[in-house]
Amino acid sequence: MNSRAANPVPAADPVLRIDKLLWYLRFAHNRVMARRLAEQGHVRMNGRRIEKGHVKVRQGDILTVPQGQQVHVVRIIALPERRSSALQAQSCYEILQTGN
């Protein structure tokens, strides 16, 4: 009997680059803008300033994202697989706070 088949390796936690996530969730119009937003230090993840577009985001992380004159604080509920409609994007996060 093959012992490897009996003990499957658990899948790693799904992660997504923060620049892709910001674009998928429609906080930026395109991925280049999303990367700039992250690299310029305007975004925070779990209270930590982000300065790289390749930082990995997981389900449950809390993001602080400026958008125009507002700042959104959101908790990631699910990681989207692709950019889709605004309604589907909004179902992937929970708004904790929105303010100026």
C-alpha positions in Angstrom: 0.0 0.0 0.0 1.3 3.5 -0.9 1.6 5.6 2.3 1.8 8.8 0.3 -1.8 8.4 -1.0 -3.1 7.9 2.6 -1.6 11.2 3.9 -2.2 13.9 1.3 -0.3 17.1 1.7 -2.6 19.9 2.7 -2.9 22.7 0.2 -1.2 26.0 1.1 -3.3 29.0 2.1 -4.3 30.8 -1.1 -2.5 34.1 -1.6 -2.7 36.9 -4.1 -0.3 39.7 -4.9 -1.6 43.0 -3.5 -1.4 44.8 -6.9 -3.6 42.2 -8.5 -6.0 42.2 -5.6 -6.4 46.0 -5.7 -7.1 45.8 -9.5 -9.5 42.8 -9.2 -11.4 44.5 -6.4 -11.7 47.7 -8.4 -9.7 50.0 -6.1 -7.6 50.8 -9.2 -8.5 51.1 -12.9 -5.6 48.9 -14.1 -2.8 46.8 -12.6 -0.1 49.4 -13.3 -2.1 52.0 -11.2 -2.6 49.3 -8.5 1.1 48.6 -8.4 1.9 52.3 -8.1 -0.6 52.7 -5.3 1.0 49.8 -3.3 4.6 50.9 -4.1 4.1 54.5 -3.1 3.2 53.4 0.4 -0.4 54.5 0.3 -1.8 51.1 1.2 -1.6 49.4 4.6 -2.2 45.7 5.3 -2.9 44.7 8.9 -1.6 48.1 10.0 1.7 47.7 8.2 2.6 50.1 5.4 3.0 48.4 2.0 5.8 49.5 -0.4 5.9 46.5 -2.8 3.4 45.4 -5.4 4.3 41.7 -4.8 3.2 41.5 -1.1 1.0 38.5 -0.6 -2.6 39.0 0.7 -4.6 36.2 2.4 -8.2 35.8 3.3 -8.9 37.7 6.6 -6.2 40.4 6.0 -7.4 44.0 6.7 -6.5 46.6 4.1 -6.5 50.4 4.3 -6.9 51.8 0.8 -7.2 55.4 -0.3 -9.5 56.0 -3.2 -10.1 59.6 -4.3 -11.0 61.7 -1.2 -12.0 58.6 0.8 -10.0 56.0 2.7 -11.5 52.5 2.9 -10.8 49.9 5.6 -11.8 46.5 4.4 -11.4 42.9 5.5 -10.8 40.4 2.7 -13.4 37.7 2.8 -12.4 35.8 -0.3 -9.7 36.1 -2.9 -11.1 36.6 -6.4 -9.7 34.5 -9.3 -10.1 37.3 -11.8 -11.4 40.8 -12.3 -15.2 40.8 -12.6 -18.2 43.0 -12.1 -18.2 45.6 -9.3 -20.9 43.6 -7.5 -18.9 40.4 -7.5 -15.8 42.3 -6.4 -17.6 43.8 -3.5 -18.7 40.4 -2.3 -15.0 39.6 -1.7 -14.5 42.1 1.1 -16.3 43.6 4.1 -16.2 47.3 4.6 -15.1 48.0 8.2 -14.8 51.8 7.8 -15.0 54.5 5.2 -13.9 58.0 5.9 -12.1 61.1 4.8 
